[in-house]
């Protein structure tokens, strides 16, 4: 055997071992309490981070909370920071395809080797805190808590110049709140996760405003009055500076453009005209505004503007996979991660605003614990027909039950129940195509959860993030 062959054989064996170890690590993390199982304390995460030498303090943090738009805003902040020459660490959730997508180093998901190494580095400290917690009758660190610890450890090890951290659920008791944000962004707040956060906007806003820290700068999206009042009270209580959409920052103009939209943004310090955002939907213009204001606050405390050409260059390349994303043509198939009524409302508005379909067929799979009736009511005016199905999550609502709910909103003639997602896509494609014979352009929109969007992307061969 030649030296080349032996080297190739060793490399193949090493890659096989890495894949096996990656599966073991992911299984071990998934074996913990799921990320929607919230225990209202930061004690365990803080204890592990202290044992690790406080990696969350090695770079300033842009911390992002809210109901919808967090991931897109985080990606836009990342794009601006990288265009400014900064190395970045981005933590977002949930993932579309692979758990490594949650920890991103300068625009690239952490590779499997580094992911495994980070897990192995933090595991002894996680197990120490697990043992202490269980001895006192408490739980082990959850799935999400372990990933937060890993993210901060990976960012410190890289190292990065800025950490861009998306809250998982809520704010006050979210594991990411074990770190202090230099800039704290609050995207629009709506009803979601009521079992954990409260049944009204004021309660939810109070929890999400828990990320605001003494000495931080707040960037706040336009909010409903009840949520706005709570956030303003928290800002005033802390005595921190804040930039509010509609008062200090604003989307001055917006028009449709090929592949996206052209906007003019009024940031904290200056105006940014003629910025092309290659994403669909008015909500993405507002996410871009928050990102620009956050970077103005981060780079110069809000006193100095960014270079407008830097903003244009950064946003020209920004992407938000799974968010009103075209994943196939003929018929056109879009995926969107809308998983609550507010998200569905933004999706419906974007479909009216940015697309010219004469006929839209929805593919819908939702989680049982979501406001499915609210989602259906928002989508009914824009979906001509809907194919209800389920994704692979055990939390997904069974297709027959979703069909019953959809029939109450859409009527029996517009609802098709298909038990599995691949077949549902085929049925929806056929329904969309059937309208085109009469000169009507049909489209398919798959939505209802991040998992649904991710699985449709994968079924259609789209896996890049």
C-alpha angles and dihedrals in degrees: 000000000000124000089248092054093048091050091049091049092051091048091050091050091049091050091050091051090049093051090049092048091047090055090049093050094047091048091050092051093045090051088070126084110296121257093253090058100092123192105189101234136090093198098103096047093045091050093053092046090050090052089051092053097261100287090180089071096057094089136017117266135225101203118198126197133164140102103271135011098035098122095044091048091048091052091050092050088050092051092051093047093049092047086054089057098257124137110233142204115200125191117189137156151253107019127227101215115346133032090230089070089077094068111053126179115201093333099318126098112246110268121245094252093054092043091055092044091051091050092050090049095053099035098085090054093044090052091050091055092042089056093048093048094047092047087059093048096261132122132266118257109287128241090262096045092054091050091050090052090048092050094053091045092050092047092051092047095049088041113227133193095221135017116215106198127186119203114240101210128351114332118244096064099024112124091237088064089074082086127064119237121225088199119024119199123195114194122198114308123220138157112294136127089020092166088066105026106034138269100267137054094248093057093046092047091051090056095046092046086060088090091068111106135193107268095019127119116235125214110192129192122219107286141189110265096256092052093041092054093053094047093047091051090052092049091050092046091055093041092227131147117258137186112208124199109241093027109045103008131031147168097245098186140357134185133170117260135180107290095001140344142305114226142178113213130197106210128187094274108020149357123268111203129194100011114168114215112189092209131095128239135049090255089067090058088057091047088053090052091054091048093051092048091047092054092046087054092045098046100041109002089260092294096103130046127230122250104272091219089054089054092048093048093047096048094043088070100036119123134183109195115210093019110109087319125167107228101167141019129216097056098021112234120195128185126205130179096218106148104162135043094263091053091047089050091054090047092051092048091049092050090054093043105041108027136058101206114152089201130026125192116195126212108202133189118160139179116256093234094058130094092261094168089055092049092050093049092053093049099042095085093054102037114078089191134001131212108204118203141139136256125220097270115113086222092061117114112249112257095239091055092046087049091056092052092045092051090056089057105031102028125245097277094060099048127085121184115210116171099214133044101233092054091043090057091051092050092047092049090053092049091049092048093049091067094052093070087073093051094265116133110227130202138186122221118193114196148130101109143012088253091055091051092048095048093048090050090052094046089055093047098254112131106143116116 
